[in-house]
Amino acid sequence: MNFQTRVVLPPLKVLVVNPLTPSGQMIMVKILSGLVFGEDQLIDLILLVYSNEKPVAEQLKIELVQCGYCCYNSITVSSDLPGVSDADVFCFMSNFYNLNKIELHKVDNDDQFDALYLIIKIANNLSRPVSVQEEPIDDGVKFVKKPKKPEPKPRKPIFMADGLATMDILMSLSKNMPHDVFFCPTPLPDIAKSVLGDYLKVQCNKINDVLVWAANDEVFHVEFEKPMIINDQVNVESQCDWDMVGKDLLQSIDYDHTQFSPSWMKKEFIEKVTVSALKNPYGSIFRAALFAKALRSIWKARTSAENKFYCCMGVISDGSLRTTKGYPYVLPLILCGETWTVNKSFEETPHLRGELKRINKAVKEHHQTFIPYCKKFLQENVINKSFIPDSVESSTGYSTVADSSKSSLVMQ
């Protein structure tokens, strides 16, 4: 007798680009363990690698299968360029040194070049198909149609990049893709809480929600919800009192108004966060943790349409808050179902308006330098195939676009 009461969910197709990187492997373990999409969600995992990386990827596949993860349904290794319909979730692990700001003079490095080549080639292959609905032919003959089972609603795809740079490439070089399917995590909220927690000598989980607006890890602005410390008692007795922290807290840490105040938060605090962020904390563990946390937030919103989820994340701007539409930003978001809107708290704050002008300038400068470089890179190394030497093209160990019905990823 079957006592199952929970609905069996259809498997979720998750495609991982660059799965052989340490952070990529950690992400896959988290996904197959149920830490991202839940333990009830079966996963069809697709490992996208270069042709010459297939043997290593097959060994990784065997290792993952033998672990017997609760969400495992199938694992395949592929070198075919993916289309939008090939997966429900696309995970891009770029392996860039700085995920949010690419320094073009460092692209000559082999690892950076390979990562850029892979992402640009995939982005150029992405396009949203134009649906054409055929009109029924009226020939005078009427048929009684049997009632059909309602078809499941197609999932809106998720393109999860590991940084603003990859997300910018995907949006700029793909064709007809909606802006609201691209996401990337950001370390700034966690860094801001860590810096403030150390300064106030409190645990990070006692600090209220943080809102971040950013162009990268150097140009950003941070605000905290009131009260700054959860459960803090704030009594504003005069206009001179600060409504973010209580007097008892200030007395307990023995700080005066020069050491902790609104002006300190706008300048010295931002400088401290910048110094911490510039240490480039993108190690494999931290990168995978950020990626999984952001992807889990998106999925929780997708599966709980009646609830709203507040977070800070990298997205392609819709033009809110006077940001430039179509450009990548880190913004405070409200996730609800398959859609998101920008959290407009502090929108009327004069200081935030000034900071957004500075952020807009940085975003435009990077985009207008980086994307033309990527388009030139696409023309020279992908379209003209100058990246593939003659010895590789003639080798049977590699598949080329001309030799296959599907485009493949070819690598030296």
Residue pairs with C-beta under 8 A, 6 or more apart in sequence:
6 40
9 40
9 41
9 42
10 42
10 152
11 42
11 43
11 44
11 73
11 74
12 37
12 41
12 42
12 43
12 44
12 88
12 89
13 44
13 46
13 86
13 87
13 88
13 89
14 31
14 43
14 44
14 45
14 46
14 87
14 88
14 89
14 91
15 46
15 48
15 82
15 86
15 87
15 89
15 90
15 91
16 24
16 27
16 28
16 45
16 46
16 47
16 48
16 91
16 93
17 48
17 90
17 91
17 92
17 93
17 118
17 119
17 122
18 24
18 48
18 49
18 92
18 93
18 94
18 95
18 115
18 118
19 25
19 28
19 47
19 48
19 49
19 57
19 60
19 93
20 49
20 53
20 56
20 57
20 60
21 93
21 95
21 284
22 284
22 288
23 93
23 162
23 284
23 285
23 287
23 288
23 291
24 91
24 93
25 60
26 284
26 285
26 288
27 91
27 93
27 288
27 291
27 292
28 45
28 47
28 64
29 64
29 67
29 69
30 36
30 288
30 292
31 37
31 43
31 45
31 71
31 292
32 43
32 45
32 64
32 67
32 69
32 70
32 71
32 72
33 69
33 70
33 71
34 40
34 41
34 69
34 70
34 71
35 292
35 296
36 292
36 295
36 296
36 299
37 43
37 71
37 296
37 299
38 299
38 303
39 70
39 71
41 71
42 71
42 72
42 73
43 71
43 72
43 73
44 73
44 74
44 75
44 76
45 64
45 72
45 74
45 75
45 76
46 75
46 76
46 77
46 78
46 82
46 86
46 87
47 57
47 60
47 61
47 75
47 76
47 77
47 78
48 78
48 79
48 82
48 122
48 409
49 56
49 57
49 77
49 78
49 79
49 409
50 79
50 118
50 409
50 410
50 411
51 79
51 397
51 398
51 399
51 408
51 409
51 410
51 411
52 397
52 398
52 411
52 412
53 411
54 77
54 79
57 77
58 77
61 75
61 76
61 77
64 72
64 75
65 72
65 75
79 399
79 408
79 409
80 404
80 406
80 407
80 408
80 409
81 121
81 122
81 125
81 406
81 407
81 408
81 409
82 90
82 122
82 125
82 126
83 125
83 126
83 127
84 126
84 127
84 128
84 129
84 157
84 177
85 129
87 157
88 155
88 157
88 158
89 157
89 158
89 160
89 295
90 157
90 158
90 159
90 160
91 160
91 291
91 295
92 119
92 122
92 159
92 160
92 161
92 162
92 166
92 170
93 162
93 291
94 115
94 119
94 161
94 162
94 163
94 165
94 166
95 111
95 112
95 114
95 115
96 102
96 112
96 115
96 116
96 162
96 163
96 165
96 166
97 106
97 112
97 280
97 282
98 163
98 165
98 217
98 280
98 282
99 162
99 163
99 164
99 165
99 166
99 184
99 282
99 287
100 163
100 164
100 165
100 186
100 216
100 217
100 314
101 164
101 165
101 216
101 217
101 218
101 366
102 116
102 165
102 366
102 370
104 369
104 370
104 373
106 112
107 113
107 116
114 411
116 374
116 377
117 377
117 381
117 382
117 387
118 409
119 166
119 169
119 170
120 169
120 173
120 374
120 377
120 378
120 381
120 382
121 378
121 382
121 409
122 170
123 169
123 170
123 172
123 173
123 174
124 173
124 174
124 378
124 382
125 407
126 170
126 173
126 174
126 175
126 177
127 174
127 175
127 176
127 177
128 175
128 176
128 177
128 178
130 176
156 181
156 302
156 338
157 181
158 181
158 183
158 295
158 298
158 299
158 302
159 167
159 170
159 181
159 182
159 183
160 183
160 184
160 291
160 294
160 295
160 298
161 167
161 170
161 182
161 183
161 184
161 314
162 184
162 185
162 287
162 291
163 184
163 314
164 184
164 216
164 314
164 328
164 329
164 330
165 370
166 184
167 182
167 183
167 184
167 314
167 315
167 316
167 328
168 327
168 328
168 367
168 370
168 371
169 371
169 374
170 177
170 182
171 177
171 179
171 182
171 316
171 326
171 328
172 367
172 371
172 374
173 371
173 374
173 375
173 378
179 315
179 316
179 317
179 318
179 325
179 326
180 315
180 316
180 318
180 339
180 340
182 315
182 316
183 294
183 295
183 298
183 313
183 314
183 315
184 294
184 313
184 314
184 315
184 328
185 290
185 291
185 293
185 294
185 313
185 314
186 212
186 214
186 290
186 294
186 312
186 313
186 314
186 330
187 217
187 277
187 281
187 282
187 286
187 290
188 212
188 214
188 217
188 220
188 222
188 273
188 277
188 312
188 330
189 210
189 212
189 312
190 204
190 290
191 273
191 276
191 277
191 281
192 210
192 212
192 222
192 273
193 204
193 207
193 210
194 204
194 276
195 269
195 272
195 273
195 276
196 207
196 224
196 228
196 269
197 203
197 204
197 206
197 207
199 260
199 269
199 272
200 229
200 249
200 253
200 260
201 253
202 229
206 229
206 230
206 231
207 224
207 228
207 229
207 230
208 224
208 225
208 226
208 227
208 228
208 229
208 230
209 224
209 225
209 310
210 222
210 223
210 224
210 225
210 312
211 222
211 223
211 224
211 225
211 312
211 332
211 343
211 345
211 346
212 220
212 221
212 222
212 312
212 330
212 331
212 332
213 220
213 221
213 321
213 329
213 330
213 331
213 332
213 352
213 355
213 356
213 359
214 220
214 221
214 329
214 330
214 359
215 329
215 330
215 359
215 360
215 362
215 363
215 366
216 362
216 366
217 274
217 277
217 278
217 280
218 274
218 277
218 278
218 362
219 358
219 359
219 362
220 270
220 273
220 274
220 330
220 359
221 270
221 351
221 352
221 355
221 356
221 359
222 269
222 270
222 273
223 345
223 346
223 349
223 352
224 244
225 345
226 234
226 243
226 244
227 234
227 243
227 244
227 245
227 246
228 244
228 245
229 245
229 246
229 249
232 245
232 246
232 249
233 246
233 248
234 243
234 244
234 245
234 246
235 241
235 246
235 247
236 243
241 247
242 261
242 262
244 262
245 260
250 260
253 260
258 264
266 351
294 311
294 313
297 309
297 311
297 313
297 335
298 335
300 307
300 309
300 335
301 307
301 308
301 309
301 335
301 336
301 337
301 340
302 337
302 338
305 336
305 337
307 336
308 334
308 335
308 336
309 334
309 335
309 336
310 332
310 333
310 334
310 335
310 343
311 332
311 333
311 335
312 330
312 331
312 332
312 333
313 330
313 331
313 333
314 328
314 329
314 330
314 331
315 328
315 329
315 331
315 333
315 340
316 326
316 327
316 328
317 323
317 324
317 325
317 326
317 327
317 328
317 329
317 331
318 325
318 342
319 325
320 331
320 341
320 342
320 344
321 331
321 342
321 344
321 347
321 356
322 353
322 356
322 360
323 329
323 331
323 356
323 359
323 360
323 363
324 360
324 363
324 364
327 363
327 364
327 367
328 363
328 367
329 359
329 363
331 342
331 343
332 342
332 343
332 345
333 340
333 341
333 342
333 343
334 340
334 341
334 342
334 343
346 352
380 386
381 387
385 393
387 412
388 400
388 410
388 412
389 412
392 398
392 410
392 412
393 400
398 410
398 411
399 408
399 410
400 408
400 410
401 407
401 408
